[in-house]
Amino acid sequence: VLTASWTLPTRGHGLKEVARWLRFSWRHKDVDAGTSIVYYLRYVEDPQGCADLLDRVVDYNEDDVRATAVAYDWLANGGGKRPPPKRAGGRRRRAG
């Protein structure tokens, strides 16, 4: 629906680009889809030694779901302006 109905000021229509434009951010800047696979495989080989990597994989996947919800909510509310920027404390500033 998004790519067929909207033109966004992003280089592509992938989840990462759209969600970032909507001011969503992932908790771990160094984890992406490929890295999460590597981390999971390392965890499978050494569950006790790499438990922290599994936590990062879970966080990454949870953030993907949350990013999808952000994009969906934006569309469901008619699109339009993107959310205002976040303040240092994580709360959003009012636009304007």
Buried (B, 14 or more C-beta within 10 A) or exposed (E): EBEEEEEBEBEEBEBBBBBBBBEBEBEBEEBEEEBBEEBBEBBEEEEEEBEEBBEBBEBBBEBBEBBBEBBEEBBEEEEEEBBEEEEEEEEEEEEE
